[in-house]
Amino acid sequence: MFYWVVKAILSPFLRLIFRPWAEGTDNVPREGPAILASNHLSFSDHFFAPLPLPRKVVFLAKSEYFTGHGIKGLISKAFFSGVGQIPVDRAGGEASERALRTGLRVLAAGELLGIYPEGTRTPDGRLYRGKTGVARLALEGRAPVIPTAMIGGFEFQPPGKLAPRLAVRPGVRFGKPLDFSRYYGLADDPIVLRATTDEIMYELMKLSGQEYVDEYAQRAKGRLAQALHHDSAKRNGQGKEATAPKPAAQPAMTQPEMAEREMAEREMADREIAERETADRETAQPEAARVVAASTDVTHDAAADAAGAAAAVELDAAEDAEF
């Protein structure tokens, strides 16, 4: 309820002052579970992504928004809870599993789940490598993925800037739903997860027009922070050891290179599935033959049992081959 109250209050203000635009809203289903996988340009993405949609969007948000102290912390927690944000601990390990289960509960309730596959805001306006959590949600939750490209947000509210630039109109572009049903049941396969994630990121790259960098954004942020520290130390004259050379930045990938990589990973995933099915059939056939051969040395009743066992083995192999 509070979500719709906040949206009713903020929407007219946001539309009048910032003049946001949207494309492809018809690509977002009006009911049923779905995942909005978005690039992350600025803090304003939390407002402008769900603004044009008639459905509530539940975003997985970093837990820091909910753990602040004092009046500011209370306001932050109340606001983000009210607009449908769910706190997520990004520490990894068990925390990641809890985030996954939280997202799956949202999908099981038939809601729209928003997620930023990059895991953090871009440090320089480029699109960074996606984390495979979005793929696990899509495969385990059996939900379509809607690529959601935020446009102009980096220029609208650059990193470290609180006041937005009114000359920039932020926008959002919703792509066609991506169906990954061909990979259902393979949510534990790292090759499939990576191929699925990269397909999502490729669609985001096409929709947003961003350069793609095959590196995690958090790592790039760490390198940038280190470089700034070295520059500051150099200016302050803290010695030669503080002026170590900056690590080389990961080169951006062109759209054809990203498309070629995404196609190769998809073919690798499909090939692995086919090889697994073939191996299952080849394993099952000798087992069935052995059971049938052994039945000739036993009584009639035992032979019938063996034939039944052989049939069961063949049936198991056929069922395995369907996945």
N, C-alpha and C positions, 0 to 999 in steps of 0.2 A: 504493500500500500504506500509506504513512504517513498518507494522508487518513483511511483507515478506522480506523487505530490511534488517531489523535487524536479522531475522532468517537466511538469506543467508550469512550474515557476521559472525554471532556467531556460526552457526552449525559446520563448518569445524574446528574451534578453539576448541569448546567443545568436539567434537568427537576425535580429535587428542590428546588433553592434558588429558582429564578425562576418555576416553574410556567407555562411558555409554553403557548399554545394555537394550534391551526391549523385552518383550514377549507379545503375544496376541494382536498385533496391528490390526489383522483381525477382532477382536471383536468390534472395533470402526466403526460405520457406515460411509460410504463415503459421505453420504448426508443426509439431514434432521436433525431435532432437536434431541439432546441427551445431557445427563448430565454426566460429568466425576466427580464422587465422590471419592475424594482422601484422604488418610491419609496425615498428614503434619509433616514431619520429620525435615526439615531445609529450609533455604531460597533458597537453590538450587533447591527445588521442582518446582519453577516457571520456571526454564529452562529445566529440564530433563523430566518433564511430557509431554509437547507438542512437544518436539524435534523430536521424531520418527514418528509423525503424519503428513500426507499430508494436513490436514485441519487446519484452524485457530481455536484456542481455546481461548475463552473469559473467563477470570477468574474474579470472584468477589474477590477483594483484599481490605485489610483494608485501610481506608481513610488516615491514617497517611503517607502512601507512597506518597500522593499527596498534602500534606499540609505543607511540610517542608519549611524552610526559607533559603534565601541566594542562592549561586550557587549550593550547594549540593541539596537543596530542588528543584530547577528548573531542575537539571539533573535527580533527582529521578522521578519527575512528568512526564518529557518528555519521560523517558525510559519506565516507566510502562504504560503510555498511548499508547506508540508506540507498545508495545508487547501485546496489547489487554486486559489490566487489566482495570476493572471498579471499582472506589472507592466505598466502602460500609462503612457506619457508623454503628458500632457494639454496639451502645448505647442501642438498644432495642426499644420497643414501635413503634412509628411512623417511626423511622429510619429503623427498621426491615421490616416494610411494604414497605418502599421505595426500600429497597434492593430486596425484593420479586418481586415487579413490574419491577424493572430493569432486573432481571433474566428472568422473563416471556417475556419481550420484546425481549431479546436475543433468546429465544427459538422460539418465534413467527416468528422471521426472519429466522428460519431454521438453526441456528448456533449451534456449540458445546459450552456448558457452563461448565466451571470448577468451582468446589466448594470444600471447605474443611469442611466437616460436623462437625469436632471437634471444629471449630471456631478459633483455634489458634494452634501454633506448640506444639508438645508434649514436656513436660519438662524433660522426662527421657527415651524416646524411646519406651514407651508402647502406646497402642491404647486406647483412651479415649471415653467416651460416646458421641454419635453424637447428635447434635441439630436438631430439626425437620424441620428446614427451607428447607433442601434438600428434605424431603418428600412432603412438600407443593408445591415445584417447580415441582416435578415429577407428582403429581396428578393434579394440576391446569394447568400445561403446557402440560400434557399428553405426556410425553417424556420418553423413556427408560433410565435407569440409568446404566452406565458402571462403576463397581467398579475398581478403579485405585490405585494400591498399589505401593507406592514408597519403594524401597529396598536399605538399606545401607546409606541412606541420613543422618541419625543421627550420624553415625560414620564418614561419609565423611566430615560433617561440624557440629560439636557439638555446642550446644548453647553457644553464646558469643564468638565464634571463627570466625574470618573473613577469614583466610586462610584455604582452604580445605586440606584434607589429600589425597595426590596423590596415596597412596597405596590402597585406597578403591575405587572400581568401583561402582558408583551409578547406579541403575537400576529402571525400571518401569515395572509393570506387569498388563495388562489390562484383566479383567475378562469378563465372558459372560454377555450380557445385561440382566438386571432385568426388568421384565414386571409387572407393578402394575396396569394394567387396571381394575383388579377386584375391586379396591378401588376408581376408578374415581367417582367424585361427592361427595366424603367424605373427602375433604380436610380440613373441619372444625372440624372433629371428632378427639379429642386428642388421643384416644385409637388407632385409625387407623394410625395416624401420628407417634406415638411412635413405633407401630409394624413395619411400613414401614422403619423407620429410623434404628431400630435395625436389620432388615433383611439386610440392606445395610452394617451396621457395621460388621455384622457376616461374610459377604462375604469378606470384607476388612481384617478381622482377618485371615481368611483362606488363602487369597492370600499373605498377608505380613508375616505371621508367628509371629506377635506380640502378646504379652500378652494383654488381654483386661481388662480394669478397668472401673467399672460401676460408673463413676464419671466424671463430666465435667473437661476438662483440665485446664480451667481458674481457677477453684476452687483449683485444685491441685497446680497450679503455685502460687496462693496466699498463700496457706499453706506452700509451700517451702520457699517463700520469708519471711514469718513470722518466720519460723524456723531459717533461716540464720540470720535474725535480732536479734533473741534471742541469737544465738551463738556468734554473734559479740558483743552484749551487755555484755554477760558473760565474754568474753575475755577481754573486756575493763573495767571490774569491776564496772558495773553500778548498782549493787545492786541485791538483791534476787528477786525483783518483775520482773526483766527483764528475769529471767530464768524460766519462766512458762513452764510446760511440753508441748512437741509438740503434736498436735492433731494426733491421730492414722491415718495412711494412709489407704485408701480404698484398701482392698485386691483384687488382680488380679483374674479374672474369667478364669477357664480352658475352652478349646474349647468345651468339652461336656456340661459344665454348660451353656455356652453362647448359644449353639445349643438348649438345653432344654428350656431356657428362650425365645429364639426367636420363637420356635415352639409354646410355650404356649401363647405368645402374638399374634401370627398370628391366633391361634384357637380362642382366645378371641375376636379379631376383626371380624373374620368370624361369630362367634356366635352372636355378637351384631348386625351385618347386618341381619342375619336370624331372630333374635328376633324382629327387627324393621319391617321387612317385614310382619311377622306374626301379629304383633300388628296393622299394617296398614290395613291388611285384616279383622281382627276381628272388628276393628272400623268401617270399611266401610259397612260390612254386616248388622248390626242392623240398620244403617242409611238407607240403601236401602230398608230394610223390612218396616221400619216406613213410608217411602214415599209411598210405594206401598199400605200399609194398609190405609193410609189417603185418597188415591185416590178413595176408594169405597164410600165415603160420599159426593162426589162432582159430578158435571155434567160430561158428557162423555168427553167434551173438557178438563176439569180439570184433569180427569183421565189420558188422553193421556199425558198431561204435566207432571203429577207425574211419569208416567212410563218412560218418557224421562229423568226426573231428576234422577230416580233410576239407569237407564242405565249409566248416566254420572258419578254417584258416583262410580259404579262398575268399569267403565273405569279408573277413577282417581286412584282407589285402585290398579288396575292392573299395571298402569304406575309407581306408587310408588314402587311396588314390584320389578320392574326391576332394581332398583338402590341399 
